[in-house]
Amino acid sequence: MQKFIILFRGINVGGNNILPMKELVPLLEQSGYESVSSYIQSGNIVLKSLKNPTEQVQCIISKNFGFAPAIFSLEESVFSTSALNNPYKDFEGKFVHFYFCKNHINLVQDKLNKYISSSEEYTVKGDVLYLHAPEGIGRSKLVANIESCLGQSATGRNLNTINKISTMLKNA
């Protein structure tokens, strides 16, 4: 069995696409996944599976909750490498964000230049954009427009969440 991290995009936000983790975890266990654990309602699951769980998890959610969220499934090695590659390790976790994409990132540079503030800095490594936003992301024009800058859909997690998922992986 291999460990996977499942990151959901756009769930439990503003009363839309409600996906209670307390209900999802037992459904995943009943479907044969092992060592299933979740972290916060924004949608972070660690589990063991014989193969990539994306399609089956989407089917389980669609059948039981009536919608099919975007899912980013990462093998443990990919996730761990992303965490190790973080160029902003020395900054407070709530100000460092990882944006995971399904494909290699080719930034739309003119859009990024339009939206990035003078205090924000970023680094792209493969299919992850790392962002240090020392003023937070609540009012960040870059974050509000991140997918248009990435040229694809993405899901973001702050460093605190990345660290928690890393701990979950060790315990799985």
N, C-alpha and C positions, 0 to 999 in steps of 0.2 A: 504494500500500500504506500502511496505517495501522499505527502501533505500538500494541500492547496489552500490558498487564501482567496476568498470570494469577496469582492468589493462591489456593492450595489451602487448604482447611480440613480439619483432622483427619487428615493423612497422616503416616506414619512416626513415630507416637507409640505407645510401649509395645508395639512389635512388631505393630501392627495397621495395615491399609491401607498396606502397603509399596509405595512408588512411587519407585523409584530414578531420580533425575534423569538420570544418565548413560545410562540406557536410554530414557527418555522423549524427550530432546532429538532423537536421530536419528529416532525415529518421527514426531515433529512435522515435521522437515525432509522426510522422505519423503512426508508428506501435503501438501506444498506451502507450508508456512510458511517465511518467510525470517528471517534474522538471529536465530535462536533461541538464547537463552542462559538459563542457570539460575543461581540463587544459593541456596545451602545447601539441605539436605534437607527443610526445613519447607515447601518448595514455592513458589518464586517464579520465574516464567518471564517473559521479555520476548521478544516476537516481532513480526513484521510479517505482516499478513493483509489481505485485501480486505474481510473482514466480521468481525463479532464471532465469535470462535472457540469460545465456550463449548460449544455442543452437539457440535461435531465433536471437540473435545478430550476431552469426557466419553466419547464413543463409542470413541475410540482407547484410552483408559485402561481402559474396561470390557472391550473386546475383548482387550487384551494383558495386563491385570493382574487382571481379575476383579472389579472393584468400580468404583463411580462416585462419586468424591469431590465434595463441594461445591466449586464453582469460582466465584470472584469475578473477572470479567474487566473491566478498566478501560481505557478509552481513555487514551492518553498525556496528553491535556489534562486529563482528570478527575483522574488520578493527580497530575500536576504541580500542579494547583490545590490538591489536598488537602495536598501537601507545603508549598506556600506559605502555606496557611491555618493551619499549626501555631502555636498560641499559646505553645508551650513550647520554642521554638528555643534558648533560652539555657541549657537544662538538659542534663545528660549524657544521651546517646542511649539508654542502657540503662534509663533511668528514665522515658522518654517513649514512650507507646504509642498507636498508631492502631488503632481498631476500625472496619473497613469493613463496611457493611451494604448490602443490595441496595435498600432503600427508605429514604425520609426517616425520620429517627429521631424518635419520640415517646416520650420516656423514661417508664418506669413509676416515677414519682418516689418512691412509698412504698418500693419495693424498693431503689432506689438509696440513699435515705436510711438504710435499714436496714443496708446493707453497706459503705458508703464509710467509710474511716477518716479521722481528723482531719488526717492528713498528705497525703491524696490530694486532688487537684483535677482537674476535668474541664471540657471545653468541647465542645459539640455544634455542628457546622456541617454542615447538610445530612444526608448519609448517613454521616458519620464522627464518631465520638466520640474525642476526644483526651484522654488520661489522663496526668497527671504523678503518678507513684507513687515518691516519693523513697526509700521503704523497700524497693522492688522489688515484683514481682508474685507471687513464689513463695508468699507467705502471705496475699495480698490476698483478703479475702472478696468484695470488689467484682468482681475479675477472675474468681474462681471462679463467680460468679453473673451475669456480664456479660450474657449473652443474655436472661436473665429481666428484667434492667433495661432492656435495649434493646427488648424485645418482639419480637425476631426473631433469626435466626442472624447471626453475624458472624465475621470472621477478623481476628486482631490481628497487628500487626508493630511492632517497636520502631523508634525513630528511626534507629538505626544501619542497620537493614535498609532503611528508606525511603531513606536517603541512598545506599546501595549500588545500589538499584534505579534511582534517579535518574541515577547515573553510567552504569549499563548502558544506559539510554534514550539518553543522549548518544552512546554508542558504537555503537548499533544502526543 
